[in-house]
């Protein structure tokens, strides 16, 4: 079994720093929640790299919220539930669609500049949305603009202290209550950071896969440390693969936003033929999981490693204006998207599951909260509706702060927790080799399409890496690998247990959705294993 703590320690021998609130992560969830909490509390925000490096920074398409007169929260709710394939929490979705617009207005008050047309907020449409409700910034640089604005606010706030280049090794719990975090400083020294509330905003886990749109920092740390702390982890089998990541020699798997298809781009196989009509009535605007699997099928049929995304029928001026980041990035690799078809293939993009929370963002461990991609609020269900993730972060970030206001002070002056398992041996195999092997295992055995044989082989491969938890880990890349392994095990075990196809989880041996048997969540609890929980909507 995976241990409660990654390293041996004695809190009485470590430096102790006390604060009111710890925020772990610096994407939209971390920044927004830290800003709201800092209105009347001292906040320490920890990021393992820099404030500007997060999944949010690379979000292109936009943020979903109802702003047009012909749209309504009811339509937004309907679209979210349809994409979520029967595993959304209706209550959580209601919270999102009704509170999202005010959250966006707050982003604007905090300095975010969204694009406008004729003096009004510009709205676009993405796959599976019935109306134009996607706000964007600088065309296709929405995430960067949001992080820019929020980072400026956070760095100037007297109640927020930002710790760049620090690493949270583990959460410290006493009697089932989270009392803070064990943190490693840039130079290697450790300290105990104690707080009344700890909020995980650590983002996703795309780096578990060989091909991903996520940055290097997206390694699933938050889910892993919460799991070790005893929090319930939910729905980890649902990993969304973005259908259209750049697939070109010498280029990274750069995201080609879904908004490109929303503005009229079409998919063609390497023979130049459009193919989505064979897979779904909504064609290129079908839900992401369907589009991604359709692309893989076409790649197999044509024996190719990519398909094409074609927006050449639109005017060059429109393309450059609407998608400046994508245009400039592709041009840097010799691709002119105004005249060239873009070679694309699916890549790991978003984690629907995560740390189970209630409607106030609180996990099953007292004083431990989760916000953003690391959380499982019930909004996303089995398949995230495009651009709902940024809305979710601000809506539930605000709710978390409201809940923290109700918490009494921790009431502990000293904490005597510790861990001594006598770990002495260092890892023998180079971590960089282990990490690459891990990513290849996930692509091969727990990717877009799965079956029992593949998942069982993958699980066996992953379990061979379990001795890492008995080693004396000292470097952040070692902690990171242990967290990645933890998440890979959680994903593969859940995918093996769910014997149906639903949303982003597709089983070749169980190709149909089975509501009678499987309209339920899978919880993973460190001391209990997998536990089933009925969906709110059953």
Secondary structure, DSSP 8 states (H G I E B T S, - for coil): ---S-SS-EEGGGSEEEEEEEEEE--SHHHHHHHHHHTTTS-EEEE-SS-TT-STGGG--S-EE---STT--HHHHHHHHHHHHTT-S-HHHHHHHHHHHHHHHHHHHHTT----EETTEE-EE--TT-SS--EE-STTT-HHHHHHHHHHHHHHH-TTEEEETT-EEEEEEEETTEEEEEEEE-TTS-EEEEEEEEEEE-----GGGSSSBSS-TT-S-HHHHHHHHTT--EE-TT-EEEEEEEE--TT----B--HHHHHTT-EEE-TTS-B-GGGT-TTGGGS-HHHHHHHHHHHHHHTT-S-EEEE-TTS-HHHHHHH-HHHHHHHHHTT--TTTS-EEEEEEEEEE--EEE--TTSB-SSBTEEE-GGGEE-SSSTTS--TTHHHHHHHHHHHHHHHHHTT------S----EE--------SS-HHHHHHHHHHHHHHHSSSSB-HHHHHHHHHHHHTTGGGGGS---SHHHHHHHHHHHHHHHHHHHHHH--S-BTTB-BTTB-S--HHHH-EEEEEETTTEEEEEE-TT-
